[in-house]
Amino acid sequence: MQDTANEDVISNETLLKIEILDLIKIYKKNKREKQLKKVELEVVISTDLQQQLNSQYNSTYIRVNSSSIYKKKRLLKNNS
């Protein structure tokens, strides 16, 4: 009877390994999601800049809205 009781008990070491594996999975998932968000932000911002450039294509001076550049710096800093 003592033997079967011991078989049902999960060792602390095993529980710790399971917990660590779950934490690693969560970390990798979050890291991957951050990378995807960063790429999406870059696409949105570069599209915004491209639209500004296209609208002023025939102008003597090309003006780019500086808020787009600051926004990119801020968003990239927050996602790092």
C-alpha positions as CSV (number, residue, x, y, z in Angstrom):
1,M,0.0,0.0,0.0
2,Q,2.9,2.3,0.8
3,D,4.4,1.7,-2.7
4,T,1.2,2.8,-4.6
5,A,1.0,6.0,-2.4
6,N,4.5,6.9,-3.4
7,E,3.8,6.4,-7.1
8,D,1.0,8.9,-7.0
9,V,3.2,11.6,-5.5
10,I,4.9,13.9,-8.0
11,S,8.3,15.0,-6.8
12,N,9.1,18.7,-6.3
13,E,11.8,18.4,-8.9
14,T,9.4,17.3,-11.5
15,L,6.9,20.0,-10.6
16,L,9.7,22.6,-10.8
17,K,10.7,21.3,-14.3
18,I,7.1,21.5,-15.5
19,E,6.8,25.1,-14.1
20,I,10.1,26.2,-15.8
21,L,9.0,24.7,-19.1
22,D,5.7,26.6,-18.9
23,L,7.6,29.8,-18.1
24,I,9.9,29.3,-21.1
25,K,7.0,28.8,-23.4
26,I,5.3,31.9,-22.1
27,Y,8.5,33.9,-22.5
28,K,9.0,32.7,-26.1
29,K,5.4,33.5,-27.0
30,N,5.6,37.0,-25.5
31,K,9.0,37.6,-27.3
32,R,7.5,36.5,-30.6
33,E,4.4,38.7,-30.1
34,K,6.6,41.7,-29.3
35,Q,8.6,41.1,-32.5
36,L,5.4,40.9,-34.6
37,K,4.1,44.1,-33.0
38,K,7.4,45.9,-33.7
39,V,7.2,44.8,-37.4
40,E,3.6,45.9,-37.6
41,L,4.4,49.3,-36.1
42,E,7.3,49.8,-38.6
43,V,5.0,49.0,-41.5
44,V,2.4,51.4,-40.3
45,I,4.9,54.2,-39.7
46,S,6.8,53.7,-42.9
47,T,3.5,53.7,-44.8
48,D,2.6,57.0,-43.2
49,L,5.9,58.5,-44.1
50,Q,5.6,57.2,-47.7
51,Q,2.1,58.8,-48.0
52,Q,3.5,62.1,-46.9
53,L,6.3,61.9,-49.4
54,N,3.9,60.9,-52.2
55,S,1.6,63.8,-51.5
56,Q,4.5,66.2,-51.9
57,Y,6.2,64.5,-54.8
58,N,6.1,67.6,-57.1
59,S,7.0,70.1,-54.4
60,T,10.3,72.0,-54.4
61,Y,10.8,71.0,-50.7
62,I,9.7,67.8,-49.2
63,R,8.4,68.0,-45.7
64,V,8.1,65.0,-43.5
65,N,5.9,65.2,-40.4
66,S,8.4,64.9,-37.5
67,S,5.7,63.4,-35.2
68,S,5.9,60.2,-37.3
69,I,9.6,59.9,-36.6
70,Y,9.2,60.6,-32.9
71,K,6.3,58.2,-32.7
72,K,8.5,55.5,-34.2
73,K,11.3,56.1,-31.8
74,R,8.9,56.1,-28.8
75,L,7.1,52.9,-29.9
76,L,10.3,51.1,-30.6
77,K,11.7,52.1,-27.2
78,N,8.5,50.9,-25.5
79,N,8.6,47.6,-27.3
80,S,12.2,46.8,-26.5
